[in-house]
Amino acid sequence: MTSAVSFVPQALLITPAAVNKVRQLVAEEANPDLALRVYVTGGGCSGFQYGFDFAESITEGDTVIEEQGARFLLDELSYPYLAGSTVDYVEGLEGARFVIRNPNASTTCGCGSSFSI
């Protein structure tokens, strides 16, 4: 008798820069309940776009990722599109922002905020 083994990718990989920025923003707001919600919506020049928002509560079906005192939330509809992605925080000529490196995306736009599968 053989058993099927299924691989479930880690929900999100979080860089130290993203952890530090979330911790800093939570401290500035003086609200330890805040978590960075990472999600996908329809739109953008490639079909889907990434979104980030701070949330105070966990919604049913959310995946919670905790890294060194910072919490990140991933809703169940976005999970299949983002599983295994890396969330980073970068500062550069285009400004400071959270970014996602998504191995599931087949194409991305030049700005890096939209993608297609």
C-alpha positions in Angstrom: 0.0 0.0 0.0 1.4 3.4 -1.0 0.4 6.7 0.4 0.2 9.9 -1.5 2.5 12.7 -0.3 1.5 16.2 -1.0 3.7 19.2 -0.8 2.2 22.3 0.8 4.3 25.4 0.2 5.1 27.7 3.1 2.4 30.4 3.0 4.8 33.4 2.8 8.5 33.9 3.2 9.2 37.2 5.0 12.5 39.1 4.7 14.1 40.7 7.8 13.5 44.1 6.1 9.7 43.5 5.9 9.7 42.2 9.5 11.5 45.3 10.7 9.3 47.7 8.8 6.1 46.1 10.1 7.4 46.2 13.7 8.3 49.8 13.3 4.9 50.8 11.9 3.1 48.8 14.6 5.2 50.6 17.3 4.5 54.0 15.7 0.7 53.3 15.8 1.1 52.0 19.4 -1.3 49.1 18.5 0.1 45.6 19.0 -3.0 44.1 17.4 -2.0 45.4 13.9 -0.9 42.9 11.3 0.1 43.4 7.6 -2.5 41.9 5.4 -1.1 40.7 2.0 -3.6 40.0 -0.7 -4.4 39.7 -4.4 -7.2 41.6 -6.3 -8.2 41.6 -9.9 -6.8 44.4 -12.0 -3.5 46.0 -12.9 -1.9 45.7 -16.3 -1.3 42.0 -16.0 -4.6 40.8 -14.6 -4.0 40.6 -10.9 -2.4 43.1 -8.5 -0.9 42.8 -5.0 -2.3 44.7 -2.1 -1.1 45.5 1.4 -3.2 46.9 4.3 -3.0 46.9 8.0 -5.7 45.0 9.9 -6.5 44.8 13.6 -8.4 41.5 13.4 -8.0 38.1 11.9 -10.8 37.0 9.5 -12.0 33.4 9.4 -9.9 31.5 6.9 -6.8 33.8 7.3 -3.4 32.2 7.4 -1.3 34.0 10.1 2.4 34.2 9.7 4.4 35.4 12.7 8.0 36.4 12.3 10.0 37.9 15.2 7.1 39.8 16.7 5.5 40.9 13.4 2.3 39.4 12.1 1.3 39.0 8.4 -2.1 37.8 7.2 -3.0 36.0 4.0 -6.7 35.5 3.2 -7.9 32.2 1.8 -8.7 33.5 -1.7 -5.2 35.0 -2.1 -3.4 31.9 -0.7 -3.2 29.9 -3.9 -1.8 32.9 -5.8 0.8 33.8 -3.2 1.8 30.6 -1.5 5.6 30.4 -1.5 6.0 34.1 -2.3 8.5 36.3 -0.6 7.4 39.6 1.0 10.1 42.2 1.2 10.5 45.9 2.0 12.7 48.0 -0.3 13.8 51.6 -0.4 15.1 53.0 -3.6 14.6 55.6 -6.3 11.0 54.6 -6.7 10.4 55.2 -3.0 9.9 52.8 -0.1 7.4 50.0 -0.4 6.5 46.4 0.3 7.1 44.1 -2.7 6.4 40.5 -3.5 8.5 38.1 -5.4 6.0 35.5 -6.6 7.3 32.2 -8.1 3.7 31.5 -9.2 3.5 34.5 -11.6 4.1 33.8 -15.2 4.5 37.5 -16.1 4.7 40.7 -14.2 4.5 44.3 -15.2 7.3 46.8 -15.1 6.1 48.4 -11.8 6.1 45.0 -10.1 2.6 45.4 -8.5 0.6 43.3 -11.0 1.1 39.8 -12.4 -0.6 37.0 -14.3 -0.7 33.3 -13.6 
